[in-house]
Amino acid sequence: MVGFNINDLWYEIGNGDFLHAFFSNVAYHLEKGNWGSRFPILMNEVYQGELNFSQASLALNELENIQKEFKNFTPKQIIWDIENLSLMPPWGDNISSDITNLSNYFITSDGNDFIELFKKVLQLAENEKVNLTIKSF
């Protein structure tokens, strides 16, 4: 399991493959396979496991753009791993009817909308002036 850690608070995301899938979809669908070309802070800083609070506002702006653009992609367009496009999510096509596009496709292991959770922790990092890290447990 992986999660966001900020100011000793833990926000569960889920399996590491799930988190990689989110970033894979950003790179594949929104950056034309060129990792970090449009969203360098999220794709190069956060993905590596840590974000300095001074970049949280910029990262939040990137994430809001991703969320908006993901609305143009259906759940059938999901990819699980940009390095192996033949891989499918473990649940296949068996998803909730509430999932209508990639902006609401990613649900954490405890049932939260991943993008909304991500926005929340970025805002917290900025407001509290603390770094955001991604940790495994």
ZAPA-504693 format. One record per atom (N, C-alpha, C): residue in one letter; x, y, z; atom name. Coordinates in steps of 0.001 Angstrom, whole numbers, plus 500000, padded with zeros to 6 digits. Each point is the difference from the previous one (the first is absolute). Last residue first. Layout:
N
NUKOL  rest       x       y       z  atom
NUKOL     a       X       Y       Z    CA
...
END
This chain:
137
NUKOL  rest       x       y       z  atom
NUKOL     f  503683  501408  502909     N
NUKOL     f  499929  499367  501327    CA
NUKOL     f  499621  498558  499848     C
NUKOL     s  502076  504783  497182     N
NUKOL     s  499462  498641  499988    CA
NUKOL     s  499885  499520  501436     C
NUKOL     k  499920  505273  497837     N
NUKOL     k  500654  498953  500789    CA
NUKOL     k  499311  498667  499768     C
NUKOL     i  500643  505476  498183     N
NUKOL     i  499278  498757  499728    CA
NUKOL     i  500790  498903  500691     C
NUKOL     t  499663  505551  501153     N
NUKOL     t  500757  498825  499581    CA
NUKOL     t  499038  498866  499674     C
NUKOL     l  500358  505782  500830     N
NUKOL     l  499152  498837  499742    CA
NUKOL     l  500907  498857  499576     C
NUKOL     n  501026  504683  503125     N
NUKOL     n  500199  499204  498796    CA
NUKOL     n  499040  498819  499952     C
NUKOL     v  498908  504797  502410     N
NUKOL     v  500709  498743  500265    CA
NUKOL     v  500082  499197  498707     C
NUKOL     k  497464  504292  501363     N
NUKOL     k  501411  500158  499638    CA
NUKOL     k  500833  498786  500430     C
NUKOL     e  495092  500931  500200     N
NUKOL     e  500783  499698  501204    CA
NUKOL     e  501501  500190  499786     C
NUKOL     n  496900  500768  496378     N
NUKOL     n  499513  500768  501149    CA
NUKOL     n  500865  499818  501245     C
NUKOL     e  500970  497458  496017     N
NUKOL     e  500183  501436  499776    CA
NUKOL     e  499622  500804  501242     C
NUKOL     a  499239  495375  500079     N
NUKOL     a  501443  500263  499936    CA
NUKOL     a  500272  501493  499843     C
NUKOL     l  495526  498584  499751     N
NUKOL     l  500513  499910  501365    CA
NUKOL     l  501500  500297  500044     C
NUKOL     q  497917  499689  495823     N
NUKOL     q  499563  501223  500683    CA
NUKOL     q  500532  500034  501429     C
NUKOL     l  500769  496099  497565     N
NUKOL     l  500793  501098  499435    CA
NUKOL     l  499631  501326  500656     C
NUKOL     v  497498  496200  501130     N
NUKOL     v  501326  499962  500621    CA
NUKOL     v  500925  501072  499420     C
NUKOL     k  495597  499630  498191     N
NUKOL     k  499934  500325  501431    CA
NUKOL     k  501394  500020  500626     C
NUKOL     k  499492  498533  495531     N
NUKOL     k  499823  501448  500106    CA
NUKOL     k  500026  500436  501466     C
NUKOL     f  500053  495407  499199     N
NUKOL     f  501266  500588  499567    CA
NUKOL     f  499924  501525  500114     C
NUKOL     l  496055  497607  500702     N
NUKOL     l  500924  499805  501117    CA
NUKOL     l  501342  500659  499701     C
NUKOL     e  496883  499951  496543     N
NUKOL     e  499554  500916  501057    CA
NUKOL     e  500901  499886  501228     C
NUKOL     i  500776  497013  496484     N
NUKOL     i  500371  501361  499593    CA
NUKOL     i  499574  501008  501059     C
NUKOL     f  498801  495407  500667     N
NUKOL     f  501441  500245  500093    CA
NUKOL     f  500366  501436  499655     C
NUKOL     d  495445  498162  502219     N
NUKOL     d  500418  500436  498672    CA
NUKOL     d  501469  500415  500094     C
NUKOL     n  498174  496377  503555     N
NUKOL     n  500002  501432  499683    CA
NUKOL     n  500418  500249  498555     C
NUKOL     g  499758  495651  502623     N
NUKOL     g  498775  500491  499380    CA
NUKOL     g  499935  501474  499668     C
NUKOL     d  503673  497002  501819     N
NUKOL     d  498968  500230  501013    CA
NUKOL     d  498800  500776  499453     C
NUKOL     s  503733  498883  497246     N
NUKOL     s  499619  498729  500617    CA
NUKOL     s  498985  500180  501119     C
NUKOL     t  500045  503647  496039     N
NUKOL     t  500981  499444  500927    CA
NUKOL     t  499477  498717  500634     C
NUKOL     i  498806  501904  495051     N
NUKOL     i  499421  499979  501343    CA
NUKOL     i  501001  499321  500926     C
NUKOL     f  499468  502064  494667     N
NUKOL     f  500968  499585  501019    CA
NUKOL     f  499426  500182  501405     C
NUKOL     y  497581  501309  495979     N
NUKOL     y  500312  498568  499926    CA
NUKOL     y  500810  499523  501207     C
NUKOL     n  498271  504508  498418     N
NUKOL     n  499441  499386  501210    CA
NUKOL     n  500234  498487  500036     C
NUKOL     s  501697  502715  496466     N
NUKOL     s  500110  500946  501116    CA
NUKOL     s  499413  499430  501285     C
NUKOL     l  499841  497742  495668     N
NUKOL     l  501234  499808  500768    CA
NUKOL     l  500149  500987  501155     C
NUKOL     n  495058  498599  498526     N
NUKOL     n  501162  500438  499224    CA
NUKOL     n  501244  499841  500868     C
NUKOL     t  495735  498579  501569     N
NUKOL     t  499569  500395  498654    CA
NUKOL     t  501146  500439  499095     C
NUKOL     i  498280  497273  504784     N
NUKOL     i  501236  500388  499325    CA
NUKOL     i  499669  500245  498535     C
NUKOL     d  496709  498372  502928     N
NUKOL     d  500292  501387  500377    CA
NUKOL     d  501259  500518  499313     C
NUKOL     s  498446  495451  499788     N
NUKOL     s  499370  500852  498985    CA
NUKOL     s  500194  501483  500318     C
NUKOL     s  503560  496146  501577     N
NUKOL     s  498734  500621  500369    CA
NUKOL     s  499453  500848  498852     C
NUKOL     i  503218  495881  498765     N
NUKOL     i  500083  501242  500769    CA
NUKOL     i  498598  500534  500274     C
NUKOL     n  502762  495961  497405     N
NUKOL     n  499013  499919  501073    CA
NUKOL     n  500128  501219  500916     C
NUKOL     d  502809  498550  496176     N
NUKOL     d  498937  500961  499676    CA
NUKOL     d  498930  500061  501079     C
NUKOL     g  504693  498275  501548     N
NUKOL     g  499562  499975  498604    CA
NUKOL     g  499004  501105  499698     C
NUKOL     w  502566  498914  504139     N
NUKOL     w  498548  499847  499970    CA
NUKOL     w  499446  500001  498574     C
NUKOL     p  504701  500672  500951     N
NUKOL     p  499619  498701  500560    CA
NUKOL     p  498498  499735  499937     C
NUKOL     p  502251  503161  496287     N
NUKOL     p  499769  500081  501439    CA
NUKOL     p  499550  498635  500528     C
NUKOL     m  502988  499702  495704     N
NUKOL     m  498682  500550  500334    CA
NUKOL     m  499890  500139  501516     C
NUKOL     l  504124  499516  495823     N
NUKOL     l  499497  499757  501354    CA
NUKOL     l  498661  500694  500210     C
NUKOL     s  502702  500464  496021     N
NUKOL     s  499121  498828  499981    CA
NUKOL     s  499434  499690  501384     C
NUKOL     l  503257  503504  498998     N
NUKOL     l  498619  500380  499690    CA
NUKOL     l  499051  498810  499936     C
NUKOL     n  504715  501371  502299     N
NUKOL     n  499438  498742  499497    CA
NUKOL     n  498511  500215  499753     C
NUKOL     e  502662  503569  501502     N
NUKOL     e  501109  499182  499515    CA
NUKOL     e  499540  498650  499459     C
NUKOL     i  497040  503184  502053     N
NUKOL     i  500482  500573  498742    CA
NUKOL     i  501137  499170  499404     C
NUKOL     d  495894  498352  503135     N
NUKOL     d  501436  500234  500102    CA
NUKOL     d  500513  500482  498649     C
NUKOL     w  495337  499388  500841     N
NUKOL     w  500483  499639  501331    CA
NUKOL     w  501480  500318  500163     C
NUKOL     i  495777  502366  497063     N
NUKOL     i  501156  499116  499845    CA
NUKOL     i  500518  499714  501406     C
NUKOL     i  494999  501789  497699     N
NUKOL     i  500972  499858  501083    CA
NUKOL     i  501180  499137  499543     C
NUKOL     q  495788  501205  497641     N
NUKOL     q  501297  500478  499531    CA
NUKOL     q  501093  499905  501070     C
NUKOL     k  495302  498965  500681     N
NUKOL     k  500565  498983  499100    CA
NUKOL     k  501381  500401  499474     C
NUKOL     p  497320  502992  502691     N
NUKOL     p  500643  498939  500778    CA
NUKOL     p  500634  498915  499126     C
NUKOL     t  499598  504820  497761     N
NUKOL     t  499065  499047  500600    CA
NUKOL     t  500757  498968  500832     C
NUKOL     f  501229  505322  498764     N
NUKOL     f  500379  498606  499764    CA
NUKOL     f  499056  499066  500744     C
NUKOL     n  500069  504900  500246     N
NUKOL     n  499848  499685  498576    CA
NUKOL     n  500310  498546  499664     C
NUKOL     k  500561  502079  504349     N
NUKOL     k  498560  499875  499729    CA
NUKOL     k  499734  499638  498547     C
NUKOL     f  504380  501059  501754     N
NUKOL     f  499613  498593  500137    CA
NUKOL     f  498507  499791  499736     C
NUKOL     e  501880  504416  500177     N
NUKOL     e  500270  499310  498735    CA
NUKOL     e  499628  498519  500047     C
NUKOL     k  499557  502670  503952     N
NUKOL     k  499129  500525  498950    CA
NUKOL     k  500184  499219  498692     C
NUKOL     q  502862  498970  503584     N
NUKOL     q  498627  499604  500322    CA
NUKOL     q  499036  500456  498908     C
NUKOL     i  504459  501430  499695     N
NUKOL     i  499879  498567  499722    CA
NUKOL     i  498568  499545  500230     C
NUKOL     n  501028  504367  501248     N
NUKOL     n  499968  499865  498537    CA
NUKOL     n  499858  498542  499584     C
NUKOL     e  500561  500890  504554     N
NUKOL     e  498682  500481  499567    CA
NUKOL     e  499862  499930  498482     C
NUKOL     l  504197  498954  501882     N
NUKOL     l  499011  498961  500291    CA
NUKOL     l  498597  500421  499574     C
NUKOL     e  503556  503129  499628     N
NUKOL     e  500169  498902  499050    CA
NUKOL     e  498921  498945  500199     C
NUKOL     n  500111  503447  503124     N
NUKOL     n  499552  500507  498703    CA
NUKOL     n  500130  498917  498925     C
NUKOL     l  501772  499047  504206     N
NUKOL     l  498538  500017  500057    CA
NUKOL     l  499416  500496  498683     C
NUKOL     a  504646  500185  500561     N
NUKOL     a  499561  498609  499839    CA
NUKOL     a  498477  499917  500004     C
NUKOL     l  501940  504150  500929     N
NUKOL     l  500206  499658  498590    CA
NUKOL     l  499531  498576  499714     C
NUKOL     s  499912  501399  504460     N
NUKOL     s  499021  500763  499225    CA
NUKOL     s  500111  499691  498511     C
NUKOL     a  503198  498103  502999     N
NUKOL     a  498669  499404  500139    CA
NUKOL     a  498946  500728  499166     C
NUKOL     q  504925  500772  500817     N
NUKOL     q  499496  499670  498670    CA
NUKOL     q  498566  499465  500036     C
NUKOL     s  502506  501155  503949     N
NUKOL     s  500043  501217  499183    CA
NUKOL     s  499480  499757  498583     C
NUKOL     f  500567  496465  503287     N
NUKOL     f  498765  500775  500151    CA
NUKOL     f  499979  501249  499127     C
NUKOL     n  502683  495571  498604     N
NUKOL     n  500214  501109  500906    CA
NUKOL     n  498740  500861  500024     C
NUKOL     l  500221  494700  498864     N
NUKOL     l  499745  501320  499434    CA
NUKOL     l  500237  501040  501076     C
NUKOL     e  501001  494317  498723     N
NUKOL     e  500000  501148  500905    CA
NUKOL     e  499768  501291  499233     C
NUKOL     g  500128  495450  498018     N
NUKOL     g  499755  499740  501414    CA
NUKOL     g  499997  501183  500925     C
NUKOL     q  500234  499220  494948     N
NUKOL     q  501237  499511  500617    CA
NUKOL     q  499884  499873  501516     C
NUKOL     y  496432  501828  497429     N
NUKOL     y  500151  498586  499656    CA
NUKOL     y  501264  499400  500616     C
NUKOL     v  499206  504673  500424     N
NUKOL     v  499121  499194  500852    CA
NUKOL     v  500196  498515  499717     C
NUKOL     e  502563  502875  497232     N
NUKOL     e  500274  500214  501425    CA
NUKOL     e  499155  499066  500867     C
NUKOL     n  499540  499880  495224     N
NUKOL     n  501423  499837  500304    CA
NUKOL     n  500318  500154  501481     C
NUKOL     m  495495  500394  498172     N
NUKOL     m  500564  498811  499370    CA
NUKOL     m  501463  499756  500376     C
NUKOL     l  497502  503875  501611     N
NUKOL     l  499360  498751  500422    CA
NUKOL     l  500755  498783  499488     C
NUKOL     i  501631  504146  498606     N
NUKOL     i  500081  499915  501459    CA
NUKOL     i  499367  498702  500493     C
NUKOL     p  499947  501146  495276     N
NUKOL     p  501303  499599  500545    CA
NUKOL     p  500052  499854  501519     C
NUKOL     f  496610  500033  495828     N
NUKOL     f  499722  500075  501440    CA
NUKOL     f  501261  499611  500780     C
NUKOL     r  500009  500050  495234     N
NUKOL     r  498985  501034  500264    CA
NUKOL     r  499778  500239  501490     C
NUKOL     s  503314  496838  498474     N
NUKOL     s  500118  501101  499040    CA
NUKOL     s  499000  501124  500250     C
NUKOL     g  500814  495496  502277     N
NUKOL     g  500394  501259  500615    CA
NUKOL     g  500057  501195  499070     C
NUKOL     w  500037  495284  497733     N
NUKOL     w  499835  500138  501449    CA
NUKOL     w  500542  501341  500503     C
NUKOL     n  498167  498273  495315     N
NUKOL     n  501216  500725  500373    CA
NUKOL     n  499897  500428  501470     C
NUKOL     g  496473  497818  497361     N
NUKOL     g  501069  499071  500323    CA
NUKOL     g  501304  500640  500435     C
NUKOL     k  495975  502536  499041     N
NUKOL     k  500386  499254  498786    CA
NUKOL     k  501214  499098  500223     C
NUKOL     e  497368  502696  503229     N
NUKOL     e  501348  500437  499643    CA
NUKOL     e  500552  499242  498786     C
NUKOL     l  495611  499200  501901     N
NUKOL     l  500106  501463  500019    CA
NUKOL     l  501377  500527  499598     C
NUKOL     h  498698  495174  500172     N
NUKOL     h  498888  500733  499385    CA
NUKOL     h  500248  501505  499863     C
NUKOL     y  503395  497062  501965     N
NUKOL     y  499526  499407  498750    CA
NUKOL     y  498963  500880  499300     C
NUKOL     a  501769  501235  504325     N
NUKOL     a  501053  500004  498978    CA
NUKOL     a  499472  499529  498651     C
NUKOL     v  497040  499824  503665     N
NUKOL     v  500363  501391  499721    CA
NUKOL     v  501017  500040  498858     C
NUKOL     n  498865  495809  501606     N
NUKOL     n  498926  500569  499192    CA
NUKOL     n  500254  501461  499682     C
NUKOL     s  502998  497772  502884     N
NUKOL     s  500094  499431  498646    CA
NUKOL     s  498946  500596  499085     C
NUKOL     f  499887  501039  504601     N
NUKOL     f  501048  500740  499305    CA
NUKOL     f  500187  499489  498572     C
NUKOL     f  496912  497664  502667     N
NUKOL     f  499565  501392  499865    CA
NUKOL     f  501026  500791  499185     C
NUKOL     a  501130  495599  501144     N
NUKOL     a  498996  500057  498928    CA
NUKOL     a  499499  501428  499792     C
NUKOL     h  502900  499016  503614     N
NUKOL     h  500734  500048  498731    CA
NUKOL     h  499021  500109  498824     C
NUKOL     l  498154  499351  504232     N
NUKOL     l  500569  501345  499899    CA
NUKOL     l  500756  500162  498681     C
NUKOL     f  498341  495746  500932     N
NUKOL     f  498879  500922  499810    CA
NUKOL     f  500525  501428  499816     C
NUKOL     d  503019  496609  501191     N
NUKOL     d  499629  499896  498583    CA
NUKOL     d  498860  500957  499657     C
NUKOL     g  501387  499520  504529     N
NUKOL     g  500928  500806  499213    CA
NUKOL     g  499701  499965  498511     C
NUKOL     n  496051  499281  503621     N
NUKOL     n  501132  499268  499463    CA
NUKOL     n  500892  500928  499172     C
NUKOL     g  497075  502788  503112     N
NUKOL     g  499737  498622  499598    CA
NUKOL     g  501282  499334  499545     C
NUKOL     i  498839  504409  502485     N
NUKOL     i  499696  499994  498570    CA
NUKOL     i  499587  498606  499567     C
NUKOL     e  500121  502990  504961     N
NUKOL     e  500186  498767  499245    CA
NUKOL     e  499572  500152  498548     C
NUKOL     y  501943  503367  503823     N
NUKOL     y  498843  499955  499109    CA
NUKOL     y  500205  498826  499052     C
NUKOL     w  502094  502170  504999     N
NUKOL     w  500046  498981  498948    CA
NUKOL     w  498699  500019  499215     C
NUKOL     l  503222  503532  503298     N
NUKOL     l  498656  499487  499713    CA
NUKOL     l  500095  499093  498784     C
NUKOL     d  503700  502638  501823     N
NUKOL     d  499721  498782  500774    CA
NUKOL     d  498562  499515  499884     C
NUKOL     n  501631  503574  497254     N
NUKOL     n  499930  500454  501385    CA
NUKOL     n  499594  498859  500938     C
NUKOL     i  499411  498285  495535     N
NUKOL     i  500203  501439  500121    CA
NUKOL     i  499817  500383  501464     C
NUKOL     n  500065  495701  496119     N
NUKOL     n  500336  500319  501376    CA
NUKOL     n  500295  501484  500039     C
NUKOL     f  497337  496148  496600     N
NUKOL     f  500606  501313  500192    CA
NUKOL     f  500274  500172  501488     C
NUKOL     g  499942  495036  497764     N
NUKOL     g  499140  501107  500373    CA
NUKOL     g  500782  501299  500056     C
NUKOL     v  499869  494113  498746     N
NUKOL     v  500672  501294  499986    CA
NUKOL     v  499000  501072  500402     C
NUKOL     m  500775  494172  500293     N
NUKOL     m  499173  501190  500000    CA
NUKOL     m  500872  501255  500000     C
END
